[in-house]
Amino acid sequence: MARFSLSVHHGWFVSSVNFASESVTSMNTRSKQQSLLIGRDESWMQFNRRVLEEAQDPSNPLLERVKFLAITASNLDEFVEIRVAGLLQRIEDGYTEAGPDGLTPQQTLDQLNQDMQAFVAEQYQCWNQQLQPALRQAGVRVLGWHEMDEAARDSATAFYLREVDPLLTPVTIDPAHPFPRVLNKALCIALLLRRKRKTTVGPVLGVVTVPRALPRLVPLPSGHGTHDFIFLHDLIERQAAGMYRGYEILSKAAFRVTRNSNLYFQEEEARSLLETVRSELHNRRKGDAVRLEIEQSADPEIIDRLRMNFELDESQVYRTDGPVNLSRLMNLYSDTPRPDLKYPPFVPHELRLNRKSADLFDELRHRDILLHHPYDSYDGVVSFIESGASDPNVISIKQTLYRTSSDSAIFSALIEAAQSKEVTVVVELTARFDEASNIRWAREMEDAGVQVFHGIVGLKTHCKLALLVRRDPDGIIRRYAHLGTGNYNPNTARFYTDISLLTSDPAITAGVHSVFNYLTAHSESDDYAPLLVAPLTLAENFIRLIARETEHAKAGRPARIIAKMNSLLEQSVIEALYAASQAGVRIDLIVRGICALRPGLKGISDNIQVRSIVGRFLEHSRIFYFANGGEEEIYCGSADWMPRNLFERCEVVFPIKDPQLRARLRNEILSAYLVDTMKTRILLGDGKYFRLRETTLGKSLPPFSAQDFFIRVAEGKATTDDIPKGSETPNVKLPARKPRHKTVAAD
């Protein structure tokens, strides 16, 4: 049997792998045929395919399927401008070493190009053959000009003249007019033009940028009871002759260029992190092109001219069998008032206080509160911050902000609180794609008197913490904390699944206080217990917790690991899980996205099962369960098992101490995920996933959706008794929830 031993060296893990003699030959043979790790980019492509499956699934509401398709396009955009761009850079810089999956950067890129081309073809097949026909049948139509009646044409023309034409800047490429600067992911129209007057000059290229300020889908009047639209670029193309008078339009096609969007700077050399990020945001627009999307019907001459201008290989050209940039279909979802074609709304469970509690702080002195978003309303978290801002007994507020919303009540509460108490906020400026808004919020808070810090240079501040210090009615100064797995963003909290803990536990709140000292003064503590803090103690403790289960299994004591996260990539953690599996520890991993671990390998990971759940809500909560010989421990937090989370960010993972809250996490939440048959995909050792529903329904397992179950629980229509019997979990009932009669209102 193979054994993995891990040691810690200067805070980083150095792994040494020792194999029993009987396993060496088989392992060497396997390593030649297949790496023990799945490639990160290969795994990510598999994740986006699972999202595409939701767009293809006729059991989902029709407009929700359109939304899923738009999400796959948006996901792919980010993947290309970050991951593919990074691979190209590594190749250009001369990197040839193979990664953990055994592939060199060039081999990875070659495989990705094939996978992405096939994926794009599948996206458009979904749009053309499934969604668009179904939408038309349901009375939602995206029309071409030739399909529109006179009233619709008149309306579209009037909109063009009034709203569109003033924003257009047509350009003709010639010696006096160089190729215009095409912004990252800006939709453009290329036109092959020929002078009507006789000239020796051949065809020239024209370029028009579609205004980003306007909706991508223009609504049209309809007398047929339908909801009709025309794509904005189709409308502009129809009017192109008016922009290029004196030219004959030989051909035209919509196109879009994706550029390298990585931020580059040496933080230790920067005078001001804020000013450096601001500068790099400007430079991001000047990134090298890494992909050209263009309509499949485009004239080859247009494609060649664009490809040469952007210095792209043929493999970087993606010909679309339909509208360029499917992510704009999100507008079709939001602009179509057809609730019958969307998920039915539900009312989240409101946080209610015990009737004996005077306020939220009084409640927290008697018990911890666990919230499971979006099924439990996020208003409870907002109320916690707003209560701290308005309560004169609260002396100070400290909070981290990674992402939030422009209209956030939390943001407003922090500014209000700064007028009468000490408010400290740690803002992460380099939260990818939110840098500009975070800079703006930081400036506004500073102007309002908030002490704003930007964390530790070289580390992203990714932990989700809020700490209130209050002089209570008994005269004692106490700390109250919120610790979460998701961002302080009430908007995304409606469709991200996350866990929140509200507590006044002295040990936990003292740990939170120490973390803030670390963030603002770089003051390292020897012990953040009971919190696990990256990059200081988190990785070491996760390895220790996994190794402890291994020892329990060897001693015949109860040993079990259930871990739910977004991504699993850190090799030292995977090695520890392999060792635990070989010792007989049963391991269930619920990993939404990237997973480098190969489950089910004989003699290596026989006892590990990996599942991914993709459904109505984005699975974002991180929950870690350890049986611990019968003395179970459960942690939640902001960190995935990724190198960046364990070593390159400030993360916090916190224990759930209250037995009733642990019971809810284990027997309601994790149990429901582990028996889901409707949205679960199971990872195979070859890196592919199969949908559990397609192999179990009608056979051994009943249809069960964890997310639907959580909605019913929130609405008071289901309990743990409704989780299918005969599942992997013991049917341990939760203690009954006591009736609560006082609502914590946002106002």
C-alpha positions, 0 to 999 in steps of 0.5 A, a space after each residue: 500500500 502506498 503511504 504519503 508522509 508530509 513535512 512542513 518547511 518554512 510554512 510551505 509543504 515539502 512532500 515525500 512519497 514512500 511506497 511499499 515495495 508491492 506498490 512501486 511497480 504498479 504505481 510506476 506503470 500508472 504514472 507512465 500512463 496517467 498522472 495522479 493529478 488532473 490538469 487544472 485547465 482540463 478540469 475547468 473545461 469540464 466544469 464549464 461543460 457541466 454549466 452547459 448541460 444545464 442550458 441543454 437540460 429541458 427540465 430547467 425553465 426555458 429562460 433559465 437555460 438561456 441564462 446558463 448558456 450566457 454564463 458559459 460564455 462569460 466563464 469562457 471569456 474570463 478563462 481565455 483572458 486569464 488562463 489561456 493568456 497566462 499559458 501563452 505568456 509562459 510559452 513565450 517566456 520559454 517554459 517547457 517543464 511539465 506541470 503536475 498533470 505531466 503536460 508542458 504548457 504547449 501541450 496544455 495549450 494545444 489540448 485546450 484549443 481543441 477542447 475550446 473549439 469543440 465547446 464553442 461549437 456545442 454552445 451554438 448548437 444549443 442556441 440554434 437547435 434547442 433554445 432559439 426554436 423553443 423560445 420562438 414557440 414560447 413567444 420570445 423571438 430574436 428577429 432578423 430585419 427581414 422577419 420584422 413587420 413595418 411597425 417593428 422596422 419603424 421603431 427600430 429605425 427610430 431607436 437607431 437614429 435617436 440612440 445609436 447613430 450619435 454614438 458611432 464612429 465608423 473608421 476606414 483603414 487606410 494609410 491615413 487611418 490606422 487600425 483603431 484600438 479595439 478594446 477588450 471584448 468590445 463587439 465590433 463590425 468589420 466591413 469589406 469596402 470598395 470605392 464606388 469611384 474608379 480607383 486602383 486601390 483594392 478593397 479596404 476594411 472598415 470597423 465600427 465599434 458597437 456602443 457598450 452603453 446601449 443594450 445588446 438586445 433592442 426590444 421591438 413592438 409586437 401586435 402578436 402577443 410575443 416579446 420581440 427583439 433585434 440584436 443591436 449589431 444587426 440593427 447597426 449593420 442594417 444602417 451601415 450604408 449610411 455610414 459609408 457613403 461612396 463605398 460599396 459594402 462587399 461583406 460584413 461580419 461582427 467580431 470580438 477580440 479577447 485580450 490578456 487581462 492579467 495585472 502585472 506589477 511588482 508590489 514590493 517596488 510599488 510606492 502605492 498599491 492603490 495607484 499601481 492598481 489604478 495604472 494597471 487597470 488602464 494598461 489592461 486595455 492594452 493587453 495582447 490579443 489572445 482570441 478572435 471571435 467572428 461570425 462563421 459567414 465572414 468573408 475569408 479576406 476579413 478574417 485574414 486581415 483581422 488575424 494579421 492585425 491582431 497577430 493571431 494564429 489560426 488556432 486562436 480564431 473562433 468562428 461562431 455559428 450565430 451571434 458573437 458573444 453569447 454572454 449578451 443573452 443574459 439581457 434576454 433573460 432580464 428583459 423578458 417579463 415571463 416569470 412562467 419561463 423562470 424559476 419560481 420565486 421563493 421567500 428566504 427564511 428570516 432571522 427571528 429572535 427569541 421573544 425573550 431577547 431584547 435585541 440581536 446582541 442579547 440573542 448572541 450572548 445566549 447562542 450562536 446563529 448559523 445562516 445558510 444563504 440564500 435559503 436563510 435571508 442575508 438581511 440577518 448579516 446586513 442587520 448585524 452591521 447596521 445594528 452596530 452602526 446605529 447602536 450607541 453602545 457599539 464602540 468600534 467596527 472592523 470589517 473586510 471587503 473583497 467584493 460588494 455591490 454599488 448600492 450595498 446597505 453595508 457600505 452605507 452603514 459603515 460610512 454612517 458609523 464613521 461619524 460617531 465611532 471607530 470604523 476600520 475596513 480592509 479593502 482588497 483592491 486586487 479582487 479580479 475585475 472588481 478593482 475599479 469599484 473597490 478603489 472608488 469605495 475605498 476613496 469614498 470611505 476614506 473621505 467619510 472618516 473610515 480608516 481604510 487599509 489594503 491588507 498585506 502586500 503580496 497577499 490578497 485579503 479574502 477572509 470574510 470577517 466583521 467585528 463589533 466591540 460593544 459596551 453591554 448593559 452590564 458594563 462589560 465590553 464584549 466582541 461580536 463577530 460575523 464570519 462567512 464563506 461569501 462576500 459582503 454582497 447582498 445582491 450575489 447572496 441571493 443566488 450564491 450558497 454560503 454559510 454565515 456564523 454570528 457569534 459572541 464566543 470569546 475565543 472566536 472573537 479574540 481570534 478575529 481580533 488577532 486577524 485584524 491586527 495581522 491585516 492592519 499591522 502585520 502583527 503575527 500571532 503564535 496562535 489564532 486558535 480556534 481559527 485556522 488562518 492562511 497563510 500562517 496556520 491553515 494549510 498545516 492544520 488542514 493536513 493535520 486534520 486529514 492525517 488525524 482521520 488517517 490515524 483514527 482509521 488505522 486504530 479502528 475508530 470512526 474516521 470520515 471526511 466530507 469536504 465541500 468547496 469550490 476548487 481542489 488543486 493543492 498537491 500536498 492536500 491531495 497527497 494527504 487525502 490519498 494517504 487517508 483513503 489508503 488507510 480506509 478513511 471514507 472521503 466524500 468531496 463536493 467540489 463545484 469547479 476545478 478538481 485535480 484529485 483523481 478518485 477511484 484509483 486502485 490502491 490510491 483513492 479507492 475510498 474517495 468519491 468526488 461530486 459536483 453540483 451545478 444548479 439554480 444557485 452557485 455552490 459557494 459555501 466551504 464546509 469541512 467535516 471530520 469524524 475525529 473518532 466520534 468527536 466530530 468537528 466541522 469547520 466553515 470558511 473562505 478558503 478552498 484547497 488551492 495553493 492561492 488560498 492556502 499560501 497567497 491570501 489571508 483566509 480564515 476557517 472557523 469551527 462550528 462549536 454549537 452541537 445543534 449547529 453542527 447537527 444542522 450542517 451534518 444532517 441537513 446540509 451535507 446529507 442533502 448534498 450527498 444524496 442529491 441525484 438531480 444536479 450531481 455529477 460524479 468525477 471518474 478517474 479519467 477526469 470525466 464526469 457523469 450525471 448521476 441522474 442519468 444512471 440512478 433514476 428509476 433504479 436504486 435512488 429516488 429523484 432528489 434535489 438538494 437545492 430544492 430541498 433547502 428551499 422547502 426547508 426555508 419555507 417550512 415545507 420540509 425537514 430532515 425526514 424528507 431526505 431519502 432513507 437508505 442514504 449514506 448518512 445516519 438518519 439523525 434528526 435535528 433538534 426541533 427549531 424553537 419558534 422565533 417571534 421577533 424579526 431582525 429588520 434591515 431598517 
